[in-house]
């Protein structure tokens, strides 16, 4: 019995903390995800990349339980997510592509509101708010209306609201979208700090530089399926010799198109 238990325990270690198995999601006749399978390792940062409309946000919302799969299943720590909705609410944090906070509330008021939604008791909420505001460097802005924050600070507030209950899983949809390079670097560094505390992070992006600097694992979502999954080095080896860049002169002179093939 002991040896059997150890085999089961070892097999569990090689499975993801979140497992997506044969997931299909459609809206009426439109198939968005088709037989998608994906293991998300605990304590890592996984990036899901793909062009706009490839189904990245749909995949995140299905993992969160906001959408119900048409077929397939999603497991969190070996249990189907639809059967543990309370645990998902308690242990998952989510930042959407659009800002989730309220413009007319201050930083503190927004965090308090989301903390109550997550079911935190007053004492725990106050402690978490103080520590997380310091963590995302918004302590000095705690009484400022959200609408008066800079773009980078608003993104930090989004992160703070999704972290106020100290989730084990943090899901971020395009977290560096529409930020300039300097602010993108700031947000990338905050996400790294979050992950170093032991939080599993799932992000979507089409900004390859950010994904390369952040992620331990990258999944490529294309034509409704996960086409490839691996480390940055794995994907670089896979695509590096197949990459082709076309540069077209603005004047429309097609004779001066420059092609580079077999980049390394």
PASEBA-1860 file (N, C-alpha, C; in nm, 3 decimals):
! residues 264
1> XXXXXXXX> 0.084/-0.122/0.000/0.000/0.000/0.000/0.087/0.126/0.000 ~ 0.195/0.123/0.079/0.283/0.240/0.087/0.345/0.272/-0.048 ~ 0.394/0.170/-0.118/0.456/0.193/-0.249/0.356/0.246/-0.349 ~ 0.231/0.196/-0.342/0.127/0.245/-0.431/0.097/0.391/-0.404 ~ 0.092/0.427/-0.275/0.066/0.566/-0.239/0.176/0.657/-0.291 ~ 0.303/0.612/-0.280/0.414/0.694/-0.327/0.408/0.714/-0.478 ~ 0.367/0.607/-0.550/0.354/0.621/-0.696/0.248/0.725/-0.731 ~ 0.137/0.722/-0.661/0.032/0.821/-0.684/0.079/0.961/-0.651
9> XXXXXXXX> 0.154/0.972/-0.541/0.205/1.103/-0.499/0.303/1.158/-0.602 ~ 0.392/1.069/-0.651/0.490/1.113/-0.751/0.423/1.153/-0.881 ~ 0.319/1.080/-0.922/0.249/1.115/-1.045/0.179/1.249/-1.030 ~ 0.132/1.277/-0.911/0.065/1.405/-0.886/0.163/1.521/-0.899 ~ 0.290/1.498/-0.858/0.391/1.604/-0.865/0.419/1.645/-1.008 ~ 0.400/1.553/-1.103/0.429/1.583/-1.243/0.308/1.642/-1.316 ~ 0.198/1.656/-1.246/0.079/1.717/-1.304/0.075/1.864/-1.266 ~ 0.005/1.944/-1.345/-0.005/2.085/-1.315/-0.100/2.111/-1.199
17> XXXXXXXX> -0.081/2.226/-1.133/-0.176/2.264/-1.029/-0.312/2.291/-1.093 ~ -0.310/2.336/-1.220/-0.431/2.347/-1.301/-0.412/2.260/-1.424 ~ -0.512/2.177/-1.454/-0.506/2.090/-1.571/-0.627/2.116/-1.660 ~ -0.601/2.152/-1.782/-0.705/2.172/-1.882/-0.702/2.049/-1.973 ~ -0.813/1.978/-1.981/-0.817/1.852/-2.055/-0.927/1.852/-2.160 ~ -0.888/1.851/-2.287/-0.982/1.838/-2.398/-1.090/1.945/-2.399 ~ -1.051/2.069/-2.364/-1.149/2.177/-2.350/-1.196/2.229/-2.486 ~ -1.327/2.228/-2.504/-1.388/2.292/-2.619/-1.490/2.394/-2.570
25> XXXXXXXX> -1.481/2.515/-2.626/-1.576/2.621/-2.590/-1.625/2.688/-2.716 ~ -1.755/2.695/-2.731/-1.812/2.763/-2.845/-1.926/2.853/-2.799 ~ -1.952/2.954/-2.876/-2.065/3.043/-2.855/-2.157/3.029/-2.976 ~ -2.271/2.965/-2.952/-2.361/2.924/-3.060/-2.283/2.834/-3.156 ~ -2.267/2.875/-3.282/-2.198/2.790/-3.378/-2.050/2.827/-3.394 ~ -2.007/2.925/-3.317/-1.868/2.973/-3.331/-1.779/2.902/-3.229 ~ -1.686/2.820/-3.278/-1.593/2.748/-3.191/-1.474/2.840/-3.161 ~ -1.451/2.866/-3.033/-1.340/2.953/-2.992/-1.220/2.869/-2.947
33> XXXXXXXX> -1.246/2.762/-2.874/-1.141/2.671/-2.828/-1.180/2.530/-2.869 ~ -1.086/2.457/-2.926/-1.117/2.326/-2.980/-1.021/2.220/-2.924 ~ -1.071/2.142/-2.828/-0.994/2.030/-2.772/-0.858/2.076/-2.718 ~ -0.862/2.181/-2.635/-0.740/2.237/-2.577/-0.701/2.161/-2.451 ~ -0.574/2.122/-2.443/-0.521/2.058/-2.322/-0.395/2.132/-2.280 ~ -0.383/2.153/-2.149/-0.273/2.235/-2.098/-0.254/2.207/-1.950 ~ -0.130/2.184/-1.908/-0.096/2.171/-1.767/-0.023/2.297/-1.721 ~ -0.066/2.355/-1.611/-0.005/2.477/-1.559/0.072/2.442/-1.432
41> XXXXXXXX> 0.205/2.453/-1.435/0.287/2.410/-1.322/0.276/2.507/-1.204 ~ 0.281/2.452/-1.086/0.268/2.532/-0.964/0.394/2.616/-0.943 ~ 0.373/2.741/-0.900/0.483/2.828/-0.864/0.557/2.889/-0.981 ~ 0.509/2.870/-1.102/0.575/2.922/-1.221/0.493/3.037/-1.282 ~ 0.553/3.101/-1.381/0.481/3.199/-1.463/0.462/3.138/-1.601 ~ 0.339/3.120/-1.640/0.310/3.065/-1.773/0.245/3.173/-1.858 ~ 0.295/3.188/-1.981/0.239/3.284/-2.073/0.161/3.215/-2.183 ~ 0.046/3.269/-2.214/-0.035/3.219/-2.324/-0.035/3.326/-2.432
49> XXXXXXXX> 0.025/3.297/-2.546/0.040/3.398/-2.649/-0.041/3.359/-2.772 ~ -0.081/3.460/-2.846/-0.160/3.440/-2.967/-0.211/3.572/-3.017 ~ -0.250/3.576/-3.142/-0.301/3.699/-3.200/-0.435/3.735/-3.137 ~ -0.478/3.859/-3.156/-0.609/3.901/-3.106/-0.718/3.812/-3.169 ~ -0.810/3.766/-3.084/-0.917/3.681/-3.133/-0.884/3.533/-3.133 ~ -0.766/3.497/-3.081/-0.726/3.356/-3.083/-0.789/3.276/-2.970 ~ -0.855/3.342/-2.875/-0.924/3.270/-2.768/-0.856/3.278/-2.632 ~ -0.756/3.365/-2.618/-0.681/3.374/-2.493/-0.771/3.413/-2.375
57> XXXXXXXX> -0.850/3.517/-2.393/-0.937/3.563/-2.283/-1.044/3.459/-2.252 ~ -1.097/3.395/-2.355/-1.197/3.289/-2.333/-1.137/3.176/-2.250 ~ -1.013/3.139/-2.279/-0.947/3.033/-2.203/-0.933/3.074/-2.057 ~ -0.890/3.197/-2.031/-0.876/3.243/-1.893/-1.010/3.241/-1.819 ~ -1.114/3.290/-1.884/-1.244/3.297/-1.818/-1.303/3.158/-1.795 ~ -1.267/3.064/-1.880/-1.314/2.927/-1.858/-1.239/2.863/-1.742 ~ -1.109/2.892/-1.731/-1.032/2.844/-1.616/-1.088/2.901/-1.487 ~ -1.132/3.025/-1.490/-1.189/3.089/-1.372/-1.329/3.039/-1.338
65> XXXXXXXX> -1.390/2.966/-1.429/-1.526/2.918/-1.407/-1.632/3.016/-1.451 ~ -1.592/3.125/-1.518/-1.689/3.225/-1.564/-1.763/3.174/-1.688 ~ -1.700/3.089/-1.766/-1.763/3.023/-1.880/-1.765/2.872/-1.852 ~ -1.870/2.807/-1.895/-1.881/2.663/-1.881/-1.835/2.595/-2.010 ~ -1.746/2.497/-2.002/-1.700/2.428/-2.124/-1.815/2.354/-2.192 ~ -1.810/2.347/-2.325/-1.904/2.263/-2.398/-1.863/2.116/-2.389 ~ -1.733/2.093/-2.380/-1.682/1.958/-2.355/-1.544/1.971/-2.294 ~ -1.495/1.861/-2.237/-1.368/1.865/-2.167/-1.386/1.909/-2.023
73> XXXXXXXX> -1.277/1.926/-1.952/-1.285/1.960/-1.810/-1.160/2.036/-1.768 ~ -1.174/2.112/-1.659/-1.061/2.183/-1.599/-1.054/2.143/-1.452 ~ -0.933/2.110/-1.408/-0.911/2.064/-1.271/-0.818/2.160/-1.198 ~ -0.849/2.186/-1.072/-0.760/2.261/-0.984/-0.724/2.171/-0.867 ~ -0.597/2.140/-0.855/-0.547/2.047/-0.754/-0.625/1.914/-0.758 ~ -0.651/1.870/-0.881/-0.716/1.741/-0.902/-0.866/1.740/-0.893 ~ -0.929/1.856/-0.869/-1.074/1.862/-0.855/-1.135/1.950/-0.964 ~ -1.248/1.909/-1.017/-1.314/1.987/-1.120/-1.354/2.124/-1.065
81> XXXXXXXX> -1.324/2.228/-1.143/-1.345/2.363/-1.091/-1.491/2.394/-1.062 ~ -1.583/2.334/-1.139/-1.724/2.365/-1.115/-1.773/2.311/-0.982 ~ -1.698/2.218/-0.924/-1.738/2.159/-0.795/-1.672/2.229/-0.676 ~ -1.582/2.322/-0.703/-1.511/2.391/-0.594/-1.513/2.542/-0.617 ~ -1.628/2.594/-0.653/-1.641/2.737/-0.685/-1.594/2.826/-0.570 ~ -1.621/2.785/-0.448/-1.581/2.867/-0.332/-1.429/2.874/-0.321 ~ -1.362/2.761/-0.344/-1.216/2.759/-0.339/-1.156/2.845/-0.450 ~ -1.217/2.838/-0.568/-1.170/2.919/-0.680/-1.178/3.068/-0.646
89> XXXXXXXX> -1.287/3.110/-0.587/-1.305/3.249/-0.549/-1.202/3.292/-0.446 ~ -1.171/3.203/-0.354/-1.078/3.235/-0.246/-0.933/3.232/-0.291 ~ -0.898/3.140/-0.381/-0.758/3.115/-0.411/-0.712/3.168/-0.546 ~ -0.805/3.223/-0.626/-0.770/3.281/-0.755/-0.787/3.432/-0.751 ~ -0.695/3.503/-0.816/-0.710/3.646/-0.839/-0.709/3.671/-0.989 ~ -0.783/3.774/-1.033/-0.797/3.797/-1.177/-0.793/3.945/-1.208 ~ -0.709/3.981/-1.304/-0.706/4.116/-1.358/-0.743/4.109/-1.505 ~ -0.852/4.174/-1.542/-0.900/4.168/-1.679/-0.820/4.262/-1.769
97> XXXXXXXX> -0.843/4.249/-1.898/-0.774/4.335/-1.994/-0.814/4.481/-1.975 ~ -0.940/4.504/-1.943/-0.986/4.638/-1.911/-0.980/4.657/-1.760 ~ -0.962/4.779/-1.716/-0.950/4.807/-1.573/-1.073/4.759/-1.497 ~ -1.048/4.696/-1.381/-1.157/4.643/-1.300/-1.199/4.738/-1.189 ~ -1.114/4.833/-1.157/-1.142/4.921/-1.044/-1.244/5.029/-1.082 ~ -1.288/5.104/-0.980/-1.385/5.211/-0.999/-1.316/5.346/-0.997 ~ -1.335/5.421/-1.106/-1.263/5.547/-1.124/-1.292/5.649/-1.014 ~ -1.414/5.649/-0.961/-1.456/5.751/-0.865/-1.424/5.713/-0.720
105> XXXXXXXX> -1.361/5.597/-0.701/-1.318/5.558/-0.567/-1.167/5.579/-0.554 ~ -1.123/5.601/-0.430/-0.979/5.612/-0.406/-0.914/5.473/-0.415 ~ -0.783/5.473/-0.410/-0.709/5.347/-0.412/-0.753/5.259/-0.296 ~ -0.758/5.315/-0.174/-0.797/5.238/-0.056/-0.942/5.189/-0.067 ~ -1.030/5.275/-0.116/-1.170/5.237/-0.127/-1.189/5.122/-0.226 ~ -1.113/5.126/-0.336/-1.120/5.016/-0.432/-1.074/4.885/-0.371 ~ -0.962/4.890/-0.301/-0.910/4.768/-0.240/-1.004/4.714/-0.133 ~ -1.063/4.803/-0.056/-1.158/4.760/0.048/-1.280/4.693/-0.017
113> XXXXXXXX> -1.328/4.751/-0.126/-1.445/4.696/-0.196/-1.416/4.554/-0.245 ~ -1.301/4.536/-0.310/-1.269/4.403/-0.362/-1.239/4.305/-0.250 ~ -1.180/4.354/-0.142/-1.156/4.267/-0.028/-1.285/4.212/0.030 ~ -1.387/4.295/0.037/-1.518/4.250/0.086/-1.578/4.148/-0.010 ~ -1.565/4.172/-0.140/-1.615/4.076/-0.239/-1.549/3.940/-0.223 ~ -1.421/3.941/-0.188/-1.349/3.815/-0.168/-1.376/3.753/-0.032 ~ -1.455/3.820/0.051/-1.497/3.762/0.178/-1.399/3.779/0.292 ~ -1.310/3.878/0.283/-1.213/3.899/0.391/-1.280/3.964/0.512
121> XXXXXXXX> -1.239/3.922/0.630/-1.284/3.988/0.752/-1.207/4.119/0.770 ~ -1.262/4.209/0.850/-1.210/4.345/0.860/-1.062/4.348/0.896 ~ -1.022/4.276/1.001/-0.884/4.281/1.047/-0.789/4.230/0.940 ~ -0.823/4.118/0.877/-0.739/4.062/0.771/-0.732/4.156/0.652 ~ -0.844/4.219/0.619/-0.848/4.311/0.506/-0.756/4.430/0.530 ~ -0.761/4.489/0.648/-0.678/4.605/0.679/-0.530/4.569/0.671 ~ -0.494/4.453/0.725/-0.354/4.408/0.721/-0.309/4.386/0.577 ~ -0.391/4.316/0.500/-0.355/4.288/0.360/-0.342/4.415/0.278
129> XXXXXXXX> -0.434/4.508/0.298/-0.430/4.633/0.223/-0.300/4.708/0.247 ~ -0.262/4.717/0.371/-0.140/4.790/0.406/-0.018/4.727/0.342 ~ -0.007/4.594/0.352/0.111/4.525/0.300/0.115/4.529/0.148 ~ -0.001/4.513/0.083/-0.002/4.508/-0.064/0.018/4.647/-0.124 ~ -0.034/4.749/-0.061/-0.008/4.886/-0.108/0.140/4.917/-0.106 ~ 0.209/4.871/-0.003/0.354/4.889/0.002/0.422/4.806/-0.105 ~ 0.372/4.685/-0.124/0.432/4.592/-0.220/0.426/4.648/-0.362 ~ 0.313/4.707/-0.401/0.299/4.761/-0.537/0.333/4.910/-0.545
137> XXXXXXXX> 0.387/4.962/-0.434/0.434/5.101/-0.427/0.324/5.202/-0.456 ~ 0.210/5.181/-0.389/0.098/5.276/-0.400/0.060/5.336/-0.264 ~ 0.142/5.312/-0.163/0.110/5.359/-0.028/0.087/5.510/-0.025 ~ 0.169/5.584/-0.096/0.157/5.730/-0.094/0.038/5.780/-0.175 ~ -0.023/5.692/-0.255/-0.136/5.730/-0.339/-0.268/5.671/-0.287 ~ -0.269/5.621/-0.166/-0.385/5.545/-0.117/-0.512/5.628/-0.109 ~ -0.501/5.760/-0.094/-0.620/5.845/-0.084/-0.650/5.921/-0.213 ~ -0.583/5.883/-0.321/-0.603/5.948/-0.451/-0.713/5.874/-0.528
145> XXXXXXXX> -0.800/5.950/-0.595/-0.901/5.887/-0.680/-0.834/5.809/-0.792 ~ -0.887/5.693/-0.823/-0.827/5.608/-0.926/-0.816/5.680/-1.060 ~ -0.913/5.765/-1.091/-0.912/5.835/-1.220/-0.797/5.934/-1.231 ~ -0.737/5.970/-1.119/-0.627/6.067/-1.120/-0.489/6.001/-1.117 ~ -0.486/5.870/-1.121/-0.359/5.798/-1.126/-0.306/5.792/-1.268 ~ -0.175/5.781/-1.281/-0.115/5.760/-1.414/-0.151/5.620/-1.464 ~ -0.125/5.595/-1.593/-0.157/5.465/-1.651/-0.086/5.351/-1.580 ~ 0.043/5.370/-1.548/0.117/5.267/-1.479/0.065/5.242/-1.339
153> XXXXXXXX> 0.027/5.347/-1.268/-0.026/5.332/-1.133/-0.164/5.267/-1.136 ~ -0.243/5.296/-1.238/-0.373/5.229/-1.251/-0.355/5.079/-1.271 ~ -0.253/5.040/-1.349/-0.227/4.897/-1.367/-0.182/4.833/-1.236 ~ -0.104/4.907/-1.156/-0.064/4.858/-1.024/-0.186/4.843/-0.934 ~ -0.280/4.935/-0.944/-0.403/4.924/-0.865/-0.483/4.801/-0.905 ~ -0.491/4.773/-1.035/-0.556/4.650/-1.081/-0.493/4.528/-1.015 ~ -0.359/4.524/-1.014/-0.290/4.413/-0.952/-0.320/4.406/-0.803 ~ -0.319/4.521/-0.736/-0.345/4.525/-0.593/-0.484/4.472/-0.560
161> XXXXXXXX> -0.583/4.511/-0.640/-0.720/4.464/-0.615/-0.733/4.314/-0.634 ~ -0.659/4.259/-0.730/-0.668/4.115/-0.755/-0.585/4.034/-0.656 ~ -0.498/4.102/-0.578/-0.412/4.035/-0.482/-0.455/4.055/-0.337 ~ -0.559/4.134/-0.315/-0.592/4.175/-0.178/-0.624/4.056/-0.088 ~ -0.670/3.946/-0.145/-0.701/3.826/-0.066/-0.588/3.724/-0.068 ~ -0.472/3.764/-0.119/-0.352/3.680/-0.126/-0.379/3.547/-0.198 ~ -0.411/3.552/-0.326/-0.446/3.430/-0.400/-0.324/3.342/-0.425 ~ -0.349/3.213/-0.444/-0.243/3.120/-0.483/-0.219/3.126/-0.633
169> XXXXXXXX> -0.325/3.160/-0.708/-0.318/3.168/-0.854/-0.356/3.310/-0.895 ~ -0.270/3.377/-0.972/-0.300/3.510/-1.022/-0.308/3.504/-1.174 ~ -0.424/3.544/-1.228/-0.449/3.537/-1.372/-0.457/3.679/-1.427 ~ -0.371/3.710/-1.523/-0.358/3.845/-1.575/-0.379/3.846/-1.726 ~ -0.480/3.917/-1.771/-0.511/3.925/-1.914/-0.448/4.051/-1.972 ~ -0.344/4.033/-2.054/-0.272/4.144/-2.119/-0.230/4.250/-2.017 ~ -0.150/4.215/-1.917/-0.119/4.309/-1.808/-0.035/4.429/-1.849 ~ 0.036/4.422/-1.962/0.119/4.535/-2.005/0.065/4.604/-2.129
177> XXXXXXXX> -0.059/4.572/-2.164/-0.122/4.632/-2.282/-0.129/4.783/-2.270 ~ -0.095/4.855/-2.379/-0.110/5.000/-2.389/-0.019/5.079/-2.295 ~ 0.084/5.016/-2.241/0.181/5.088/-2.160/0.307/5.115/-2.240 ~ 0.376/5.226/-2.209/0.501/5.253/-2.278/0.609/5.159/-2.224 ~ 0.722/5.146/-2.295/0.824/5.047/-2.256/0.870/5.059/-2.111 ~ 0.886/5.180/-2.060/0.931/5.198/-1.923/0.829/5.145/-1.822 ~ 0.702/5.177/-1.844/0.597/5.130/-1.754/0.578/4.979/-1.766 ~ 0.595/4.927/-1.888/0.587/4.781/-1.906/0.692/4.711/-1.823
185> XXXXXXXX> 0.813/4.765/-1.821/0.920/4.705/-1.741/0.884/4.708/-1.592 ~ 0.824/4.818/-1.548/0.783/4.829/-1.408/0.682/4.720/-1.371 ~ 0.582/4.700/-1.457/0.479/4.599/-1.430/0.538/4.459/-1.436 ~ 0.627/4.435/-1.531/0.695/4.305/-1.540/0.769/4.276/-1.410 ~ 0.838/4.376/-1.355/0.912/4.357/-1.230/0.818/4.329/-1.113 ~ 0.703/4.394/-1.110/0.605/4.367/-1.004/0.555/4.223/-1.014 ~ 0.527/4.178/-1.135/0.478/4.041/-1.154/0.584/3.940/-1.110 ~ 0.710/3.969/-1.139/0.818/3.881/-1.093/0.822/3.875/-0.941
193> XXXXXXXX> 0.805/3.989/-0.875/0.803/3.992/-0.729/0.688/3.909/-0.674 ~ 0.573/3.919/-0.738/0.456/3.841/-0.695/0.487/3.692/-0.705 ~ 0.547/3.652/-0.816/0.579/3.511/-0.838/0.682/3.459/-0.737 ~ 0.778/3.543/-0.700/0.881/3.502/-0.605/0.823/3.472/-0.467 ~ 0.704/3.523/-0.440/0.638/3.492/-0.314/0.567/3.356/-0.317 ~ 0.576/3.288/-0.431/0.517/3.155/-0.442/0.387/3.150/-0.518 ~ 0.342/3.263/-0.572/0.216/3.268/-0.647/0.235/3.216/-0.789 ~ 0.148/3.127/-0.831/0.146/3.082/-0.970/0.080/3.190/-1.054
201> XXXXXXXX> 0.144/3.232/-1.162/0.095/3.342/-1.244/0.067/3.292/-1.385 ~ -0.052/3.326/-1.436/-0.089/3.296/-1.574/-0.115/3.429/-1.643 ~ -0.044/3.455/-1.751/-0.067/3.581/-1.823/-0.094/3.552/-1.970 ~ -0.169/3.641/-2.033/-0.181/3.640/-2.178/-0.114/3.765/-2.232 ~ -0.062/3.754/-2.352/0.003/3.870/-2.413/0.030/3.841/-2.560 ~ 0.045/3.948/-2.638/0.100/3.933/-2.771/0.229/4.015/-2.784 ~ 0.280/4.062/-2.667/0.405/4.136/-2.663/0.516/4.037/-2.627 ~ 0.587/3.992/-2.727/0.680/3.881/-2.709/0.796/3.916/-2.616
209> XXXXXXXX> 0.839/4.041/-2.615/0.949/4.079/-2.526/0.911/4.058/-2.380 ~ 0.789/4.098/-2.345/0.744/4.082/-2.207/0.735/3.935/-2.168 ~ 0.679/3.855/-2.259/0.665/3.712/-2.231/0.802/3.647/-2.215 ~ 0.895/3.685/-2.301/1.030/3.626/-2.294/1.098/3.662/-2.163 ~ 1.078/3.785/-2.115/1.142/3.830/-1.991/1.075/3.776/-1.866 ~ 0.951/3.730/-1.879/0.871/3.692/-1.763/0.857/3.542/-1.743 ~ 0.830/3.470/-1.849/0.766/3.338/-1.836/0.864/3.221/-1.830 ~ 0.829/3.126/-1.745/0.901/2.999/-1.741/0.853/2.906/-1.852
217> XXXXXXXX> 0.725/2.914/-1.882/0.662/2.829/-1.982/0.575/2.916/-2.072 ~ 0.575/2.888/-2.202/0.493/2.963/-2.297/0.408/2.864/-2.377 ~ 0.279/2.894/-2.387/0.189/2.815/-2.471/0.142/2.903/-2.586 ~ 0.149/2.848/-2.707/0.109/2.921/-2.827/-0.032/2.876/-2.866 ~ -0.126/2.971/-2.858/-0.265/2.942/-2.893/-0.293/2.996/-3.033 ~ -0.330/2.906/-3.123/-0.350/2.946/-3.262/-0.456/2.857/-3.326 ~ -0.547/2.922/-3.397/-0.655/2.850/-3.465/-0.729/2.756/-3.369 ~ -0.760/2.811/-3.254/-0.844/2.745/-3.152/-0.774/2.633/-3.076
225> XXXXXXXX> -0.644/2.612/-3.101/-0.573/2.502/-3.036/-0.442/2.550/-2.976 ~ -0.390/2.474/-2.877/-0.254/2.495/-2.830/-0.162/2.426/-2.930 ~ -0.086/2.507/-3.004/-0.001/2.452/-3.109/0.131/2.401/-3.053 ~ 0.187/2.477/-2.958/0.315/2.438/-2.899/0.319/2.488/-2.755 ~ 0.396/2.420/-2.671/0.417/2.463/-2.534/0.558/2.424/-2.492 ~ 0.626/2.516/-2.425/0.761/2.487/-2.381/0.826/2.612/-2.324 ~ 0.954/2.602/-2.295/1.029/2.718/-2.246/1.057/2.814/-2.361 ~ 1.108/2.932/-2.326/1.147/3.029/-2.429/1.251/2.967/-2.522
233> XXXXXXXX> 1.348/2.897/-2.465/1.452/2.834/-2.547/1.393/2.728/-2.640 ~ 1.296/2.651/-2.589/1.232/2.548/-2.672/1.167/2.611/-2.795 ~ 1.094/2.719/-2.772/1.023/2.783/-2.883/1.119/2.854/-2.977 ~ 1.226/2.908/-2.922/1.325/2.973/-3.008/1.390/2.872/-3.102 ~ 1.421/2.753/-3.049/1.478/2.648/-3.133/1.380/2.603/-3.240 ~ 1.251/2.596/-3.199/1.149/2.547/-3.292/1.125/2.643/-3.407 ~ 1.120/2.775/-3.374/1.083/2.873/-3.476/1.201/2.951/-3.532 ~ 1.315/2.944/-3.466/1.426/3.031/-3.503/1.471/3.017/-3.647
241> XXXXXXXX> 1.470/2.894/-3.699/1.518/2.874/-3.836/1.408/2.890/-3.940 ~ 1.288/2.917/-3.892/1.177/2.930/-3.987/1.128/3.072/-3.999 ~ 1.188/3.162/-3.922/1.137/3.299/-3.916/1.174/3.377/-4.042 ~ 1.082/3.456/-4.089/1.104/3.536/-4.208/1.048/3.675/-4.185 ~ 1.126/3.777/-4.216/1.082/3.916/-4.197/1.070/3.982/-4.333 ~ 0.956/4.045/-4.356/0.934/4.119/-4.480/0.928/4.268/-4.446 ~ 1.011/4.348/-4.513/1.011/4.492/-4.493/0.973/4.557/-4.624 ~ 0.863/4.633/-4.624/0.818/4.696/-4.747/0.838/4.846/-4.738
249> XXXXXXXX> 0.904/4.903/-4.838/0.929/5.046/-4.840/0.796/5.121/-4.850 ~ 0.782/5.230/-4.773/0.655/5.301/-4.764/0.607/5.352/-4.899 ~ 0.700/5.378/-4.992/0.661/5.433/-5.121/0.583/5.332/-5.206 ~ 0.585/5.204/-5.164/0.514/5.103/-5.240/0.597/5.040/-5.349 ~ 0.729/5.064/-5.346/0.819/5.006/-5.446/0.844/4.861/-5.410 ~ 0.769/4.769/-5.469/0.776/4.627/-5.434/0.909/4.563/-5.473 ~ 0.985/4.630/-5.563/1.115/4.574/-5.600/1.216/4.584/-5.486 ~ 1.181/4.663/-5.383/1.277/4.686/-5.276/1.233/4.619/-5.146
257> XXXXXXXX> 1.153/4.515/-5.159/1.118/4.435/-5.042/1.241/4.354/-5.000 ~ 1.271/4.360/-4.872/1.390/4.291/-4.819/1.343/4.170/-4.742 ~ 1.401/4.057/-4.768/1.363/3.934/-4.699/1.484/3.878/-4.627 ~ 1.461/3.838/-4.503/1.564/3.773/-4.425/1.511/3.636/-4.387 ~ 1.585/3.534/-4.419/1.541/3.399/-4.387/1.646/3.328/-4.301 ~ 1.600/3.222/-4.234/1.689/3.141/-4.151/1.761/3.224/-4.045 ~ 1.684/3.310/-3.976/1.742/3.390/-3.867/1.780/3.298/-3.752 ~ 1.885/3.335/-3.682/1.926/3.257/-3.565/1.934/3.350/-3.446
END
